[in-house]
Amino acid sequence: MSEFRIHHDVNELISLLHVFGLEGAEVYIDLLQKNRTPYVTTSVSTHSAKVKIAEFSRTPDDFLKKYEELKSKNTRNLDPLVYLLSKLIEDKETLQYLHQNAKDKADLTSISATAASLPVAPNTSKISLHELDELRRQLETVTMAASYSPQPVEVLRKCLRDKLKKKNTGHPVPVFPSWVYERPALTGDFMPFSNSSTDVTVPIGTLPMPSQEACLVEDLLYILIGVDGRYISVQPLVGHQSRTFSVEQNLDMSVKELVNRILPVAANYSTVTRFVEENSLFEYGQVNHALGAAMRTLGKEYMILITQLEHLQRQGLLSLQKLWFYIQPTLRTMEVLASIATSLDKGECLGGATLSLLHDRTFGYTGDNQAQELCLYLTKAASAPYFDILERWIYRGIINDPYSEFMVEEHELQKEKIQEDYNDKYWDQRYTIVQQQIPSFLQKVADKILSTGKYLNVVRECGHDVTCPDAKEITYTLKEQAYVEQIEKAYNYASKVLLDFLMEEKELVAHLRSIKHYFLMDQGDFFVHFMDLTEEELRKPVEDIIPTRLEALLELALRMSTANTDPFKDDLKIELMPHDLITQLLRVLAIETRQEKALINADPTELALSGLESFSFDYIVKWPLSLIINRKALTRYQMLFRHMFYCKHVERLLCNVWISNKTAKQFSLHSAKWFAGAFTLRQRMLNFVQNIQYYMMFEVMEPTWHILEKNLKSASNIDDVLSHHTSFLDNCLKDCMLTNPELLKIFSKLMSVCVMFTNCLQRFTQSMQVQTEMENLTLEHGTMMGPPTQCERTEEALKKKLTSKYFEEHIDAFPSSFGFESTINNFDINFSAHLMDLLDKLSMYSTSDCEHSMINIIYRLDFNGFYTERLKQLSSERNQKSSPLLGPAQHAVSTK
């Protein structure tokens, strides 16, 4: 079972059982993929499972009847389902849960039914017995008319026609003219409403035995070609049941027995003729057309036999015994044909479903050479148009399927919108597998057939005409390896063609490197130029930022840095996001959980976003590279970029504080110890931010990028490239703490503390700017008459001394009046608490979830063992909290 099928079935099961947990469907899918084991059901295991379910069931007859009905329709995966149900019977816990779930659903249904019935008026009159009998007769009449009318066939025909009209809007499916259905005499079967014969029929019981036999032989020859007889009459059809006949009651018992042995041939001929005529209509598709043509060929041979028998009868050489002898070989043939036609009608099989039933029947008749050869002939004939569609798909990447009977279905999606769509719909949903149209003999290679055509189709969409050089005609055979090898060759060719096209002509790796330069901050000098140019603009609220101005500054930064040598630099664009990074990540992580609806319905943000918080890069990717670098991948790149960009911004703020704090060192301040604490905290914050950046860039992204490049060189097809690229982004997001909401919130709090600390110190150092600007003005002092005089210099020095004295007193008074010392202490306490919380959570996740790469952050931040004792203390406290949950014996053991 493919991963897509598992995902679909798990989601459907969760919705049916009304189970919506925090973890979503992905957890169950991972468990199923890790723990599934190949199991092939056999006839013995299926029989044992049926017996077990029948013994457990309250109505075993109904179960067995339903099983046989589904088996006759050739229902897919019926035997594995029965085996699964037999295993569920043994699981009492699961049974109890299913019973409770069914009871809850029944209660909800009854409540809704009660609510719906409330508006009904209570004063309804009682119905009399006469009216009740009349109503019963009317219902019986309607039921009988519905059972005898051909309405189901007409309904099916109309549904097929409507489906094909929706698919082929530009090319309507042709239909037969109405008179084909209005003239009943055009059928090769018995006429549905034949008038009673005007010939005078002599009672057959009054005739001598030779005359009786001659009349019956003549009647049988008519019946065998679908014409009503005089002494043998046809009965009306009831649903999908076989045709029945009524034989004259006055016949001799021996003769009547022999006639009843021959009549099944006529019944089977009637079934086959009805199937051929119905399935020759355009709506039933080419596979059923081909099967009907093959059956019609066999029908011609059957008619030749009847003609020869009629010739003998006219010569007086055909007795009832001879007719029974000559009809013997045809008896088995018509029985097999009628059985196939009935199963196809019941299952409403078309296209690949028809081929699956024929293939299963062919293998089912192993040991019966005549029946197996017949089924093999029919399957080869029916599979010819299907294999024509398959050859065009795997050899050229073209689907020509006007009747929707191929295993691959094409959907109308525009490849230009792949940049706007979050999910890579074009690759996943433009061509999809239709499970019921997969022939059972192609089930194992269905995914390769889909991928082969998709690969070639992508190259064709780019204007290149491709044809597989190893193209050979594919024909049906009992040896599956023959066409499996041919499909393998086509798959290998298509994989190589598309991979070479993307790697060499479209330069996929070069585009990925270009994205890495900008989104993963690979170009250091470019970001220095860019942040210097845009720092003032990005501090504004989002509503006040002019995007065109940012685009111009981006263009200037690209031209002034080493990024100017990048041939794809013009594809880089600027995007202002509606959410900050935390909100965006939480929305992504909340998909398929209970919080998803609340986050979607919430406002974009309660606070006004600044440009720095909403800023992100975007990248223009053209077809067919957009298959790999799709919107989903670009969104992941944007998350990584916004995370690192904000870290870089915080680092710049701390560095600016460091520069501005240099001014304070030239004053002999009495409160220098308070500023020393602030400078120490600033250095700790700077050390934290720089080490986090170093870890993300050099211990996460660079090694993961080298692994990606290595895997891309060894990739054999585009699906491998997609898988490696997605794995690269997932690993980067996970190791950068962007997939863990708990770590993400702690990290966000740390960044907020750093930003608030820098704002506080910047407000303090703004008062120092006055002194610095005064000195600058003093140095630039001069007049048009020449340099300043000695008197002017003395006066300027006196002013400077008085200003400096006042400035020192003002700074000493600032901390005491505004609680500077307590403010710095609060920042220190908050930063230390959040940092210890982060280190503790990292230590816990690195051991419990085997996230060993995250422990490198602890080694970097705690390089001298400063936080080691505190981490040990937190670990022991956590163990003490969990110890009361243990039993007394376990607690005693853990104490020892």
N, C-alpha and C positions, 0 to 999 in steps of 0.2 A: 504494500500500500504506500502510495506516494505521500510526501510531507503535506502537500496541499490537501489531499483527501483526509488525512488525519486531522488537520486543522479544521476543515469543514465539518467533519463528523463530531468532533469535540464541541465546537461552538453550537451545533444543532442540538446535541445532547444536553448541554448546559441550559439552553433556552427552553427545552421541553421539560426539564426537571426543575426549572426556576431556581437554579443554583447560581448565585452571583456573589463570589467572594472577593476579597481584596486582591488576591493574587492573580485573578483572571484565568484565561484558558491556557496561557503559555506554560504554566507549571505542569498542568496535566499532559500537555503535548510533549514536553520534555521527558516526563516520566514514561509515557507510552513509547517514545522513540528509544529510550535507554533500555527498557525492560521487555520490549517485544521480542518474541522468538518465532522463527518460521514453523508453521504447523500446517500440514496438508491433511484435509479431511478425506477419509476413505469411506467406502460403502459400509464397512463394519462399524466404524466409529459413528457414522450418521445413523445407522440402524439402532445402535445402542442408545444414542441420544434421543431418538424418537420414542423408544420404549420407556426411557426414564421420564420424559416429559408427559407421555400418555398416562403413566402410572400416577404422576403428581397432579395431573389436570382433573378437574371435576367433570369435564365433558371430553373424554379422550376421542370419541368418534368425530366430534366436530374438529378437533385438532388435526387428526389424521386426514380428514376430508379436505381441510384447508391446505394442508401440506401437499397433498396430491394435486390440488388445483393449482397451487403456485408452481409445483414441479412441472405440470403440463404446460405452463406459460413460460418455462425456461427462465425463471426468476434468478437474477444474479445473486451470488453469495448466499443462497438459501441454506445449503448444508453447513457452512461455517456459522451462520446465525443460529441454526438449531443446536449445534454443538455448544455455542456460547450460552444459550438459554439453559441447556442441561447443566452447565457449570454453575450458572446463577442459582439454580434450584438448591445446590449444595451449600451455597453461601447464605446462611441464615441472617446475618447482619444486613447484607445488601437487600435481601427479600423484605426484611422488616422496614427498611428505609423506603423501598419502592411502594410497599403497601401504604405507608404513612403519606407518601407523596401523592399517591392516587386518591387517598381519602381527602387530603387537603384540596386537591383540584376539584373533586366531586362536591365538596362543601361550597367552594367558590362558585361552581356552576349552578348549584341549587339556589344560592343566594341571588345570583344574577337573574335566574329564571323567575324567582319569586318577585324580585323588583320589577321585572318586565311584565309580570302578570298583574301588578297592582292596578293599573288603569282600567282593567276589564270590568264592565258593569256586572253587578251581582244578580240582577233580575232577569237572567236568561231563562227562557221557557224550556220545559222538558220536551223531549222528542217522543212521539208516539211509536208503538210497535209497528204499525203499518208504514210509517215514514222510515223507520229503521230498516225494515225489510226492503223497501224501495231503494234506500241508499246503498244497502249491501249489494243488490242486483246491479246497480249502476257501477259500483266499484269493480265488481267481477267482470262486467262487460268491458270496462276501460282496461282492466288488467289483461284480459284475454286478447283484446285488440292490440295492446302494446306488445304482447309476447309474439303475436303472429306478424306484426308489421315489420318492415325492414328499417325501422327508424334508427337503431343503433349504428347500422352501416352508413346511413345517410349523415348522421351526426358526426361520425368519425371522418367521413369524407369532407364534410364542411370544415371541421377543425383543421384538418391537414391543409385544405385549400387556403383558409385564413392565415395559417402559420406561414405558408409559402408566399402569400401576398405581402405579408409584413417584411419578409426577408428580401424578396426580389421586387422592390418597388419599381425599379426601372424596366424590368423585364418580366411581365406577368406570365404566370404559368398557364399554358394552354389547357383548355377543357373540351370535353366532348360536347357536341350539340345536344340539346334537350331531348330530341326525338330518340336518341340512343336509350334513354331511360324510360321513355313513354311507350315504346313498342316492345311488349314482352316477348313477341315471337322471335326477336333477334338473339335470344339466349340459346346456348347449347344444352342447358339444363331443362328439367321439367318446367312447363309453363306454370306460373303461380296460380292463375285463375283459369284453368282449362274448362271449357264447356263440356257437358256430358255428351257422349257420342250419340249420334242419330242412328247408327247401325243397330239393327235388331240382333241382340246377343242371345244366342241359344244357351240355356242353362248347361253348363259343362258336365253336370252330373248325368244328364240324359244321353251323352255321347259315349260311344265305345272307347275302350282304353287307347287304341292307336290314334283315334281322332283327338282325344283329350291331350295326348302327348304332342301331337302336331300343333294344336292350338296354343299349348303352353310354350313350345319352342318359338313359335312366331311372336307370342307376347314377350318372351324373355329377350328376344333380339331387339324388339322395340324398347323395352325397359333399359337394356344395356347401353343404349345411345341417348337416353333421356326423353323418351316419348312414352306417354301413358298407354297402357294396354287395355284389353277388354276384360280379362279375367284376373289380371294383376294390376291393382290401382295404387297410385302413390299417395302418401299422406302429407298433410301440410307440415312445413318445418316449424320447429319450436326452438328458438334461440340458436345456439351453436351445436345442437344435437344432430346426430347423423340422420340421414333420410330413412324413413320407414315405409313399408309397403303392406298392402292388404291383399291377401290371396283368397280366391274363391274357397268357401268352406266345404263345398261338396266334393272336393278332390279326394282321390285315393291317398291314404296316409303316406305310402312309400313315395308317390309322385310329389306330394306336397313337401316332404322332407328334402327331396332332391332340389326342388325349386328354392326352398329356403336357404340351401347351401350356396346357390348361385346368386341370389339377390344381394348379398354384401358387396359383390363386384359393382352392381349398379349403384348402390348407395355410395360406395367410395368414388365412383366415377362422377356422381352428382356433386360430391364435396369438392373434388379436384376442379371440376368445370366451374363451379361458383367461385372458387379461389382465383382461378386463372382470369376469369372475366372481370372480377372486382379489382384485382391487383394489376390489371393492364391499364387502369386509369392513370393519368399523369401524376395524380397526387401521391401515389405510393412509392415513387422513386425508381431509380434505375436498377437497383439490386432486385427488387420485387418484380420489375419488368423482365429482367433476365431470367429469374427463376420461373416466372409464368411462361416465358418463351420455351424454356427447357421442358416444362411440364406439358406444354402444348405439342412439342415435338413427340414426346412419349404418347400423348393422346392421339396423334395421327397414326402411330403404329397400332394403337388400340383399335382405332376405327378401321384400319386395314384388316385386322383380325376379325372384327365383326362383319365386315363386307365378305370376307372369305367364308365365314360361317353361314351368312345369308345365302351365298351361292350354293353351298352344300344343301341348305334347307330347301331351296327352290328345286334342286335336283332330287329331292326326297331322300337324301343320304345322311341327314342330320337328326339323330335321335336325342332324347334328353340326356342319356348316358354319354353320348359322344360330345354333346355340348359341355357337360361337366368335365369331361376329359380334356377337351381343347382349351377350356378357360382356366385350367389349373395354373399354368405359368404366370398368367396375368393376375391371378387372384392376389398373390403376394405383392406384386408390383403396385397394384392399385391400393392395397392396404397400407403400404409404406407411404405412398404419395398422399393419401387421405390423412394419415396420422400427422405428417408434416404440415399439411395445409390447415388442419384443425388447430394444431399448436400455435402456428403463426397467427391465426385469426384470434385465438384467445389472448395471446400476449400482445396483439397489435404491433407486431414486430416490423421494423423498417430498417433498411440499411445494415449497419453493423450488427444489430440485434438479430436480424434474419440469418446472417452468416454464423453467428455464435450458435444459434439453434441447429443449423445444418451441420456445423463442425461437431457439436456434441452428439448429434444423432449418428454421424459417420463413425465416430469412435464407439458409440453405444452398440452398434451392430457388428462389432468385432466377433467373428465366429460364424456370422451369416454372410457369406460372400456375395450372394445376390443382392441383399439389401444394402450392404456396404458399398458395392460398386454403384448401385443406383444413387445412393446419397453422395458419393464422391463425384459422380457426374453432375448432379444438381448443384453441389457446392462450387465446383469449378465454373459452371456456367453463371451462377449467381455472383460469384466473387470477381468476375472479369471487369464489370464497370467500377467496382470498388477499388480494385487494384489499379485501374486507369487513373482514378483520382489520387491514389496513394503515390503513384509514380510521378505525376506532375508536381506533387507536393515535395517529395524528398529529393527529386532530381532538379527541380527548377524553383521551388518555393512559391508555387502558384496553387491556389485552391479554386477548382471549378466544380462546385457542389450545389447545383440549383435546387436540389430536393432535400437538403439538410440531412444527409445520411452518412456523412463521413465523420470520423472520430474527432477531427479538429474543426472547431467552429470559429468563424471570423466575426469580429465585432467592429463596428464603425467607431474608431477612435482617431483623433487627429494627433499626429506626432508633434505638431507645433506646440501643443498645449502641455507637453511633458514637463516644460520648465515651470509651469504654473501649478502643477499638481504635486501634492506632498508625496503621494505614493507613486511608485513607478508602474502606473497602470498600463502604459503602452506595451511594455514587455510582458507583464503578467496577465493582462486581460485582452489584448488585441486578438490573440489566438489562444483558445482554451480547449481543454480536453472535454469531450462529452462522454461520460462514462458508459451510458447505455448503448452508445454507437461503437464501442471498441469490440471488435471480434475477439472471442476468447483465445484464438490462436495468435493474436497480436498483443495480448495484454502485457506481456513481459517487456515488450519494446515500445509501448505506447509513448512513454516519456521521450525516448530517443526520436521517435517519429515526429513528435511535436517540436522538439528542439531543432531537428534537421531542417524542417521547413522554415522555422523562424529565422535561423541563421541565414539561409539563402534569401529569404524575403527582405531582410535588412539590407543586404548587398544590392538587391534589385531596387529597393526604395531609393538607393543612392545613385541610380542610373546605370548600374553595371549589369549586363546580362550574363547570368551564370548557368551552366549546365554541367551536371556531374559527368566526368569522362567515363566512369565505370557503369553508366546507366544500362541496365538490362531489364528485359521484361520479367515481371514477377507473376508467377502463377501459383495457384493453390496446390498444396501437396500435404500429405500426411506427415512428411518429414519437415518439421518446422525450421530446422537448421538451414534449409535452403534459402528461404527468403529472409531469415534473421541475418545471415551473412551479408546479403545484399543491402539490407538496411544499415548494418554496421559500416559498410564501405561508404554509403552515402552520408552517414553521420560524420565519419572521420573527415571526409572531403569538405563538408559544409563547415565543420568546426575550424578547419585550417584556413579556409577562404575568409571567413569573417574575422578570425583572430588576426591574420596577416593584414587584412584591410584596416582594422582599427589600430593595430600597433604601428604599422609602417606608413600607410597613406594618411591616416587621420591623427597620428602621433599622440596616442592616448597617454603614454608615460610622460611625455613632455607637458601635456596639459595638467596631469596630476602633480608634476613638479611645480608648475606655475601656481597651482592652487595652494600647494604646500608653502610656497614663498610668502603668500599673503595671509592665508587663513591660519596657518600654524606659525606665523611670525619667523620665517626663515631668513628674511632680509632685514637685518638689524638697522642698517643706516637708513633704509626707507622709512621705517617706523619712527626713528628719531626725527627725520625731516617732517614726516606727516603729522606727528603729534605736536611738534613745535608750531607748525602752520595752523593747525585746526584747534589748538587747545582753547583759545578764547571763544571760538564759535561753538564748540561742543559743550561749553559750560552753560549755554543758554537752554531754556526750556525747548522741548521738541517743536512746539507750535511756532516758536520764533526763529527757528533755523531755516535758512534758505538752502534747499538741496543742491541747487545749481552752483552755489558758492562752494559747497563742500566738494562737488565734482571738479571744479576748477582747481581747488587746493590739492585734491588727489592727483590730478594730472600734473601739477607742478612738482609734487613730491616724487612722482614716478620718473619724471624727466631729470630731476636733480640727483638721483641715487643710482646705485648699481642696478636697480630694477629696470633701468632704461634699456638694458640689453635683452630683456625678456621679450620674445616675439609675440606673446599672448597677453601683454600688459593691458591692451585696450579692452580686453574682455572683463576687466575688473570694474565693478560698479559699487555705488554706495546705497545702502538701504537703512532706513530708520524704522525699527520694529515697533509694534504697538504695545509690547510687553517688555518688562525687564527680563533678564536671563533666568532668575529664580522662578518667576511665574511661568515662563515658557517651558522650562525643564519639568516643573511640577505638573503642568498640563500634559506633557508627553508621558511622564511616568504614571499618570493617573488613568491612562487609556485602559478601558475594559475593567475599571474598578468602580467602587461606589462613589468616589470623590469626583469622577469625571464630569457628571452633570453639574455639580456645584461649581466646579472650576470653569466650565464652559459658560454657564449663565452669569458668572460673576463679572464685575466691571473689569476693564483691562488693568487698571491699577487705581488704588485709592489716592495716591499722591501723583503730582505732576512729574513726568519723567524728564530728566535732563538728556541732553544730546549724548553724553557719555554712556548713560544707562541704556539707551535705545539704539546706539550706533552699531552697525554691522556692515560687513562687506557682502556683496553678491557677485555672481560670476555668470557670464553668458556662455552657455554650452549649446552647441549646434548639433543637429542630427548627423550621424548616429551616436556620437559620444554621449548624448543625453541618456542613452540606455544605461551607461555605467555611472556617469556623474548626473544622476537624476535629482529631482527636488528633495527627495528624502535624504540623499547623501549630502547635498548642499546644506540642508538644515542642520545636519550633524556637524559639518564643518563650521557653520555659523555659531553653534553652541560652543564649540571649542575655542573659536576666535574670540567671542564675547567674554568668555571666562578668562582667557589670557590677557585680552586687551584691558579688562578692568584691573587685573593684577598689575599690569604695566602702568596703568594710570595711578594706582595707589602707590606704587614704587616711586613714580615721579613726584607725587605730593610729598612723600617722606623725604626725598632728596631735596626738594625745594625748601622744606622746613630746615633741613640740615644747613643749607646755604644761608638762609636768613638768620639761623641761630648763631652763625659766625660773628654777627654784629655784636651780640651780647658779650662776647669775650673781651672786648676792648674797654668795658666798664668795670670799675671796682665795686661791684654790687655787694651789699650786706646779705642779700637773700640768694647768693650763688648756689647754696646747697639745694634750694628748691628747683632751680633750673637744672642742676646736675641730675636730679631724678627724672625730669622731663626729657633731658637729652639721652639718658640711659634707656628709658622706655622707647624713645624714638628709634634708637639703635636696635633694640630687640625686635621691634616691629619691622624694621627694614631687613633685618636678618631673616625673619620669618617669611616675608614676601619674596625676597630674592631666592631663598632656598626652595620655596614652593615652585617658583618659576623654573629654577634649574632642574628640579625633579621632573616637572611636566615636559620640559623641552628636551632634556638630554637623557633622562632615564625612562621616559614613556614614549614620546613621539619619535625620536630618532631611531631607537632600536626597532620599534614597531614598523617604521617606514622602511627600514632595511629589510625586514622580513617580508613586507609587501612587495618590494622590488624583486626580491629573490623568487617569491611565489609567482609573480607575473611573468617572469622569464620561463618558468616551468609549466605555466598554464596551458592546457590543451584545448580549451573551448571557452566561449564567452561566459558560460555559467560559472566556470571556475574563477574567472576574472571578477565577476559580480560577487561571488562568495568571498574571495580574498579581500576585495575592497571593503565590503560590509564588515568583515571580521576586523580589519584594520581600524575602522571608525568605532566599532563597538568596544574594542580593547582600549582605544584612546579615551573614550568617554568613561569607561569603567575605572580605569587606572587614574584618571584625573578627578575622580570622586563626583562625577556628574550624573551617575545613575543611582546614587544612594541618597535619598532625600534627607536622611538624618545627618550624614556628613556634610551635605550641601548646605543645610541650614546653619550648622555650626560655623562652617567656613564663611558663609555670608555675614554672620554676626561678627566674626573676627575682622573682616574687611570693613564693616560699618564702624567698628570701634577705631580702626586705624584712620578712617576718613574723618570721623568726628574729632579725633585727637589732633590731626593736622590742621583742621579748621580752627580749633581752639588756639593752637600755638601761632597760627598765622594771624589771628586777630590780635594777639599779644605783640607780635613782632611788627605789626603795621605801625605801631607808635614809634618804633625805632627808625622807620623809614624817614621820618622828619629830619633826624640828626644826619643820616647818610646823605639826604638830598641837600642839606645845608652845607655839608662839606664839599659836595660836588659843585655847588654854586660858588663856594669860596675859591676852589681851585680854578674855576673858569672866570674869576673876577678880573675885570680889566676895563679900560676906558678908551675912548677914541684918542685921548691925549697921550697914551702910553701906559706903562705898568703902574700899579698902585704906589703911592708915596709911603714914606716911613710912618707918617701920622696915621694914614689909612690902615696900614698893617697893624699898628698898635691897637687902634680902635676895634679892628676885626678880631684880634686875638682876645681882647677883653670880653667881647660879645660871645665868642665861642666858649670861653671858660665859664661864664655865667649860665649859658644854655646847657652845657654839659652837666653842671652841678644840679640845675633844675631837673634835667632829664634823669639823672641817677636817683634823685629823690622821688620822681614820679614813678619810676620802675619799681623801686622798693615799696612804694605805697600800693602798687597795683595788685600784687599777690595777696597782701594782707586784707585789702578792702574787698576783693572779689573771691576770696577763698581759693587762690591759685593752687596752694599746696594740697588741699583736700580734693580739688578737681583732678590733679595729676594722680593722686593716690587712687581715686575711683577708676580712672582709666587703666591704671596698672592692675587693679584688682580684677576688673572686667576682662581685660586682655589675658591675664594669666589664667583666669577661670575657664574662659572659652578655649584657650590653647591646651590646657590640661584635659579638658573634655574631648577635644579633637584627638589628642595623642592617645587618650584612653580608648576611644572608639576605634581608632586605627589599629591599636594593639589587639583589640578584641576581634575585629573583622579579619585581621591578618592571620589569626590563629583558628577562628571558628569557620570562616568561609574560604580559607586557603587563598586569600588575596595577598600573596607574599610580596608583590611589588610595592604595596602600600607601606610595608614596614620600613622601606627605604626613607620615607619622610621622617619617621621617628629617629632613624640614625642620623639624619642631617640636622634636625632641629635639636636633638639631644646628644650632640656630638661629644660633649664633655661630661655626660651623666648628671647634668643639673636637675633634670626632671625625673630621674630614675626612681628615687625614693618615693616621690609623690605618686608615680604610676603604680609602684608596688602596693602602696597604701590603698589606692583606689581599687586595685584588683582584689585585695584581701577583703575590703568592704563589700564588694560585689559578691564574693564567695560566701561571706557571712549572711548576706540577704537571701541567697539561694539555698543555704543549708537547711533552714526550717522546712523547705519543701521536701527534703529527703525523709525517708522512714527512720525509725529509731535505730534499727540495725545498721542501715547505711550511714547514718550520722555518727554512730559509734566507730564504724570502720574509718570514716573520713577523719574523725578526731584523732584516732591512733596514727 
